[in-house]
Each structure stands twice: as structure tokens, then as C-alpha cells.
């Protein structure tokens, strides 16, 4: 049986999301069944890259997330930006697909929204942890 290290286990979810993005990006344009709503593709980018950001934040070691939350978010958003750019480059070779700077923007905004939300939502948890440690 294969035993995975904790670090490998933490990075499996982002890897799965990245492979899913790659597979979806590899589909010819006419094979993508999106509803005929204006901007729905940008919403899809925002949501999927938000999910990637959430899995990447979770992939960082807990100690790093606790002690260096700002750099964790910055690295996560940067990773999503770079992956979004490479994804658009990849799409340039797929029939019916094209490169879009607005897609990269939506990718980055999705990652940034999740990162900022995580920064604000984690604060009460840390305050509670400090209170518990001080009262012990």
C-alpha cells in the first residue's frame, strides 16, 4: 500500500482542481455546454479559480497559515494568476478556443476574493485560540 506524506495529502486537492481545469480547457469550444447567459464564462472562471485558491491555502502547512497568512494569500493568488496565464496559453492551441485577458482577470479576482475572505474569516478563530492559551 502506498503511504502518502502529510504534505502530499495536502497538495492532492489543488492538483485535482488543476487537472480538472486543464481537462476542461482542452475541450474544443463547441463542446462546452454553458448556459446562454452573458458573462457566465467569467463567473465560471471566478468560481473555479476561487476553488483552486481555497485548496491551495489549505495545502500550506497549518503553522505557515497561522504565522504568515498574508504571504500565504499572496503566493496563492500569484500561483492562480500564473496558472491562469498558462491555461490561456494552452487554450490558444485548442480549436474553437481563444486567449482572453478577461479570463485571467476573472481567475485572479476569484483567487483574491477567496484569499481575502479567508483572511477575514480566520481572525476570530485565532483570537479564540489566543484566549484559550492565555487562560490555561
Secondary structure, DSSP 8 states (H G I E B T S, - for coil): -----HHHHHHHHHHHHHHHHHHHHTS-GGG----S-TTHHHHHHHHHHHHHHHHHHHHS-HHHHHH-HHHHHHHHHHHHHHHHHHHHHHHTTSTT----HHHHHHHHHHHHHHHHHHHHHHHHHHHHHHHHHHH-
